Amino acid sequence: MQRDTVNVFINIEKTIVKWLAQDYQRRRLRQAINRAYAAFAGQYPLWAESLFDKRFLRHKAAPLLNGYLTGESGPDAATLAKAWTEQMRYLDENLRQRHIAALTLVAADFLRLLEAELYDNQGSTFKVQFA
């Protein structure tokens, strides 16, 4: 009986530690996104004013950017650009494709800024990692 109680407390402790670590990692990702966006907005003010903004990054792009939390790589620039176009309703598919093409280069710069915030100098280790 006593051994079962100890095991329950150990499992509860592990769950709490894991949850706190994940929460901390999510906050670090949000901070990195905010810092990368600040630099991005300075370099690309027109895109920042064209809905490639914090709201886009927190909502539409969030599922893509959350890949960094699971140890996967983040999205490629074209995928991020495509997600940006999904915020709008296009009547002309050619215009949508032109926007994706134009934004892909810009999105690549944003992702480089974000990854610089997330990874160490070698580019392979997440600055904050938890098991």
Secondary structure, DSSP 4 states (H G I P E B T S, - for coil): -HHHHHHHHHHHHHHHHHHHHHHHHHHHHHHHHHHHHHHHHHH-HHHHTTT-SHHHHHTTSHHHHGGGGGTS----HHHHHHHHHTTS--S-HHHHHHHHHHHHHHHHHHHHHHHHHHB-TTSSSBSS---
